[in-house]
Each structure stands twice: as C-alpha cells, then as structure tokens.
Amino acid sequence: MAYSYTIEMPPIDSPTTTDAGLPKIPLSDLSFERLTANRDTLSFFCAHQELIDYLTVDALKNQDAHVAVTYLAIYKGKCVGYFSLLNDSIIKKDIDPEDDKDWYTYSYYPAIKIARFATHQEYEGRGVGRAMLTVIRSIATTVSKYSGCCVLTVDAKPDAESFYDKFGFHRALKTKRKNTIPMYRCNIF
Ligand SMILES: CC(C)(COP(=O)(O)OP(=O)(O)OC[C@H]1O[C@@H](n2cnc3c(N)ncnc32)[C@H](O)[C@@H]1OP(=O)(O)O)[C@@H](O)C(=O)NCCC(=O)NCCS
C-alpha cells in the first residue's frame, strides 16, 4: 500500500538570543531528515559518549531493524542534534490523576518514546532542543492519525530533567529506574 505523510510544523515562540548573546537558531533555519548511511554523523559531539556511540554505531542498525527511527537536525549542512523514536506505552498508575481520562478503562496508554535525544555540544542553548521537541510533537500528531498514541515518554538523564520539565513533562508517579528518570507528557497536540 502506498502512503505518505507530511510533518505539520506548528509555529513556536522562542527568544532570539542565548544568555551568551549567540543567536538562537529558529526552527525555520533547521531541516530534519531521517538518518541515512549517506549523512556524516562522525562530527557529532555531546557530553554523553553513549549518545555519540548510539548515533554513530547503533542508530542505523536499529532503524533497519524497525526498532527505532532516528531523525537528524541539520543546520548549515551539519548535524547539530538528533533524536530517536519508538513505540511505547505507559501504565495508568504512572500518570497524574489530573492527566488521566476517567472514561479510559484500559491499563496502559499508547505512547511514543523519545529513546535518544541530544544537541551537538557546540550548539547547546541555541534552541535546537526546543525545535526537536516541536518536531517530535508534530510527528506524534501525524502518527496518531494512523495509529493511536497520546503520550510522549522519555527516560531522562538527571541533568536533563529540568529541560523536559520546562516543556511539560512530568515524572512518572510509580515506575523507578536506577540511572534515569521516567517522565511523560500527555498534552502533546
Ligand atoms: C538537554 C539538551 C537536549 C538541551 O538541548 P538544547 O539544544 O541546549 O536546548 P535549547 O537551546 O533548545 O533550550 C530550550 C530551553 O530549555 C532550557 N534548557 C536547556 N537545557 C536545560 C537544562 N538542562 N535544564 C533546564 N533548562 C534547560 C534553555 O535555557 C532554553 O530556555 P529558553 O528557551 O527559555 O531560553 C542538551 O543540553 C543535551 O543534548 N544535553 C546532553 C544530552 C542529554 O542530556 N540528552 C537528554 C537525554 S534524556
């Protein structure tokens, strides 16, 4: 069956300069593409070696196996950020009663998981992370037209918790992990 979809980009309202006076990169100056073997990712660098290794070693393998899809944020021809997505679910007991739908009688909500998420260290603080979250919401909106999904999930690294918090993610109420913090965002559309 032939099918196609376009990613709808909602407008975003973000400041125009960083604290250091560097210009923020507007969403319109970034392009997003699905990872391919043709794109050089070896120059990607960030504080977590594991996130570099994932992009340069594992991402394409996982994508070919339909386990996770990786998208690159491109600015002036360079990969300045990336994220990987996969299908997920979140158990109701992890969701704040305020976010829970009382008519929904199943135990789990269908979700999309942000499995990896990183900005190139040289471009941190310039709006790339914000733009990537905007695109993720847009992808989730599109996917939800084909297959149910109404929550975003992420296992946040402790130093990224306040970043996700800023963008409406909450800690999962019950599930605990050792090195990461399970978080979710219900209001994605
Ligand atoms: C966390 C990370 C993705 C943020 O990306 P970024 O491109 O620097 O974020 P942005 O520039 O888009 O920032 C958007 C807003 O979030 C804020 N922000 C960025 N990082 C933050 C953090 N760690 N805590 C709190 N707020 C943060 C910015 O100040 C900015 O606020 P503003 O729009 O009001 O000025 C990036 O620092 C990173 O890749 N870190 C290393 C890898 C990592 O931890 N990934 C998350 C794995 S779960």
The ligand as an ORCA input file, in Angstrom:
! r2SCAN-3c Opt
* xyz 0 1
  C      19.323     18.732     27.299
  C      19.622     19.217     25.875
  C      18.995     18.255     24.893
  C      19.031     20.620     25.687
  O      19.185     20.971     24.322
  P      19.473     22.484     23.846
  O      19.518     22.462     22.372
  O      20.640     23.027     24.563
  O      18.150     23.190     24.372
  P      17.532     24.584     23.845
  O      18.632     25.522     23.492
  O      16.524     24.301     22.815
  O      16.824     25.095     25.160
  C      15.438     25.338     25.220
  C      15.159     25.912     26.565
  O      15.467     24.931     27.575
  C      16.396     25.460     28.508
  N      17.319     24.388     28.874
  C      18.246     23.785     28.082
  N      18.864     22.807     28.782
  C      18.325     22.815     30.017
  C      18.549     22.041     31.180
  N      19.453     21.037     31.228
  N      17.786     22.327     32.266
  C      16.855     23.320     32.235
  N      16.585     24.074     31.155
  C      17.327     23.818     30.066
  C      17.115     26.590     27.788
  O      17.594     27.541     28.682
  C      16.021     27.124     26.883
  O      15.213     28.029     27.582
  P      14.674     29.370     26.822
  O      14.042     28.926     25.530
  O      13.706     29.933     27.805
  O      15.901     30.200     26.570
  C      21.150     19.329     25.628
  O      21.730     20.071     26.672
  C      21.873     17.990     25.520
  O      21.930     17.414     24.449
  N      22.434     17.513     26.646
  C      23.258     16.299     26.609
  C      22.454     15.058     26.257
  C      21.245     14.861     27.125
  O      21.253     15.023     28.333
  N      20.137     14.478     26.459
  C      18.910     14.168     27.102
  C      18.862     12.691     27.221
  S      17.434     12.185     28.081
*
